[in-house]
Amino acid sequence: MYTATLIAKPGTLDPALLDALRNAWGGGDLVWLSPDEAAEFEMSVLPDTAASSWTTLQDQGVDLVIQPRSSRRKKVLLADMDSTMIQQECIDELAEVAGVGTQVKEITARAMNGELDFEGALIERVSLLKDLPASVVNEVLAQRITLMPGGPALLATMKANGAYTALVSGGFTAFTQAVAAALGFDENRANTLIEERGVLVGDITRPILGRDAKVQALDEITAKHGYHAADVLAVGDGANDLGMLQRAGSGVALHAKPSVQAQAKIRVNHGDLTALLYLQGYSKADFVTPEVPPLV
């Protein structure tokens, strides 16, 4: 059995559209997970028109995900941070303060789309932060970093249902520690900016946490807790996330770069992070919505 899940911005999912698609595919009863926002139905076979229907629905502001009915609810959440759990790229925000924002943003965009080697691009960008006061990190956290909509509910709901959660970023521990603490992640992994006497030296510790390290994190976490890759829901947006997205049982490209969308199992372009709950069969009534403390 398969489940087709359709998600749109709140108040924009047309019931008539869903009925037409369900009837065309011979689907079962329509189940609303959130009125006019998310719904699902079961099918016995995978429809031949799934790919073309996905494209058509994208033009109408609707995300379509078809997946096996069994084992949709995952036991591990493995999440990227920049442009995934937060709305910004931390290194770009640091670069703005350092006066090299335009240069760094261009490199970031190309690296996240897979046009540049991730590690080389990261080293180059970090070098441009040399002599920046380390105290700027807290300023950026307080003034420039905002959580991605739906993130608190995603974490709290999955944790309330027994999931283990890890924030795994190619960014910096100075940011992941704050974001992980605010959202309630069980652990976080990232690169460490090197500082001396309160000033960034323009380098990071080795080895660099990149694409392979995210896959390694998935393998280590599942082995430690007695799970399998099939038990993992991974989410990210950049080329360095592709390894973990492809290895996880459910790999979600969230508002991702074109090269990432082309290779990801699941794509979410219109919903926010609560889409990851709907994909697992949670209804809005199941959501846990916690109070989130400031990042600093």
N, C-alpha and C positions, 0 to 999 in steps of 0.2 A: 504494500500500500504506500501511496505517496500523499503528502500534504502540500497543497498550494496555499501560500500565505501572501496576502496583498496588503501593502502598507502605504499610506499617504500622509500628508500633513493633516493635523486634526481638523475635522469638519469638511474634508474635501473628497473622501472616498465615496463614490457614487454606488449605491446599492444596485441600481439597474445594470451598471457595468459588470459587477460581480456576478449577478444572476445570469447575464448573457454568457460570460466566460464559463461559469460552472455548468450551464446547460450544454454548451458546445463541447465540453470535455467529459460530459457524463459524470460529473462530480456528485458527491453526497451532499448532505445538508450543510448550508452555510452557517458558520459559527462566528458571531461577532466577538472579537477580543476587545475592541474599543469602538463604540458607535461612530460610524463615518470616518474611522481612522485605520482600523486594522481588522481583518477577517481571514478565515481559512475554510477550506473544504478538502475532503479526501477524494482520492482517485485510485482506481485499481491499476492503471497503466500510465506510463509517462507519455504525455501527448506529443505528437509530431510537430505541432505548431508552437511549442514552448518558447523557442528562441525568437521567432518572429513576434509572438505575443509580448514577450519581454520588451522588445524595441518599441512596439506600439504603445504599451502602457507607460514606458518612460516618457514618451512625448506628452502623456496626459498627467504626469506628475505622480505616477504610481510605481512602487517597487513590487516586483513579483519574484518570489523564491519558491522553488519546488524542491522538496527533499524527501527522503524516505521517512515514513511515519514513525518508525521505531527509533528509539535512542535520540530523539531530538533534544531532550533536556540534558544539558551538559553538566559535568562535575568539576570542570576547571575553566576559569576565564583567564586568558592570556592576552594582555592588551598593550598596544603601543601607547605612547603618551602624546607626543606632539601631533597636532591636527587630528587627534583621535579622542583621547580623554580630556585634552584641553584644546582650545580653539586656535592656539598660536604655535609657532615654531620657536622654542626658547632661544636658540642661537640667533635667530633673526632679531628677536627683541633685544638681546644683549648687544648685537651689532648696531642697532639703531642708537643705543645709548653711546656706543663707542664711536659713532660717526661714520661707520662703514656699512650701513644698512643695505643700501642698494646693491653693493658688490656681493655681500653675503647672501642676500635673498635670491639673487640670480643663480648662485652656485647651489643653494638649497633646493630650488625648484628643479634644477637639472638632475641633481643627485636623487631626489625622491621619485623622479620619473624614470630612473634607471639609465640616464644618459652619461653619468659619471661614476667612477668607482667610489663607493660609499666611504671607505676608510680614507682614501686620498683627499676626497672633498671635505671630509670632516676635519682632517689635520690642517688643510689649507684655511678653512674658515676659522678654526680656533686660533690659528697663528695671528689672525687679524684682531683678536681680542687682547693681545699682549698689552700689559700695563694698565688694564682696566681694573679699578678697585674691586676686590672680591665682594665688598658690601653692596655692589650694584645688583647682585643676584636677588637679595631680599627686596630691593626697590622694584625690580622687574616683576617679581612674584606678586607684590602688593598692588602694583599700578597697571601692569600690562597683561597679566595672565588670567584667563577666565576659563571655567570648566565647560566642557562640551555639554549641551543640553541632554538630559536623560542619563548622564553618567551616574549620579548619586542613586537613582532608582535601580539602575542596572546592577551596581555593586551590592546594594543593600538587599535586593530581592534574591540574587543568586546566592549570597552568603546566608541569608535566612533559610534557604533551601539546601544548605550543606555544601555549596561549591567552594573550592579553593581559588583564590584570586591573586594574580601576579601582574605587576606593571613592569614591562620589559622594554627599555627604550635605548635607542642609539644616541639619546641626548645625555643629560648630565644628572648625577646623583643629587646635586644641590636642588634640583627641581623635582625629580622623582620622589625624593623623600617627603617633600612637602605635599605633593599631590596624592601620594599613597596614603599619607596620614589623614588628609582631609576626607578622602573617599572611602578609606577603610580597607585598602588592599592588604593582603596577608604578607606580601613581600614585594620588593622592587629591586630592579637591576638596571644599571646604566653605566656610563663612562664618568670618570672623575676628573674635573678640571684641576690642574695643578696650580697652586698659589704659593707665593713666598712673601712673608711679611705683609700679608693683607692685599697682595696684588697678583692678578693672574699673569702667569709667565708665557701664555700663548701655546700651551701644550696640554695633553691629557695622558693619563696613565695607560700603560699597555698591560694585557692585550686589549684591543679596541672591541667594544661590544657592537657588532654589526649584524648582518643577515645570518651568518652561521651561528653566532652566539645566541640568537633568538630561537633557532631550532634546537640548539643545545639546552637552552632553558626549558623548552617544552619537554624534551626527553628526560632531563633531570627531575623536573617537578612531577611528571607522571610516574616515573620509576619510584621516586621517594614516597609517593602517596598511594602507590598500588593501582594507578590508573593506566589507561592506554591513550594513544593519540586520538582515537575515535571519541574519547570522553571530553575532548578539549574544544572550547569555543575560542577562537582567536580573532582579533580585530585589529586592523591597521589601515594605513593609507598609502604608504610609500614602498618603493622597490625593495628596501631592506626588510620589509615585512613579508615578502612573498614566500620565503621559505617556510615560515611558521604557518602562514595562511594555507599553504598547500598541504602541509603535514597534518594540520588539525582536522578533527572530524567535521567541524564547521568553521571554515575560514571566511571571514566577512571583510570585504573591501568597503570601508565606510567613506563615502565622498572622496574616493581615491583618485590617484593620478591615472591617466589613460592607460599607460602600460601595465599598471597593476590590475585595473578592471579587466583588461583583456585576458589575464591569466588566473584570476581569482575564481573560487567556486561560487561564492555568493556576493552580490553587489547591492549595497544600499546607498541610494543617491538622494532620496527625498525624506526618509524618516530620520530621526535622531537616534541616540544610543538605546532608547527604549525599543527600537525595532529588533534588537538582539533578544529582547524578552519575548516579543510576539513570535519570533521565529522558533522559539522553544515551546510555544503553546501557552505561555502565561497570558492571562487577560489583565486588563488594566486594574481590575478589582484585586488582583494578586500582588500588585506592586507595593513595595515598601519604600516610603519616601522619607529619608532621614533628614535631620538638621545637619547642615554641612558647615564646619568651622572655617574661618578664614585660612588662606594658605600660609600666612605669616602672622 
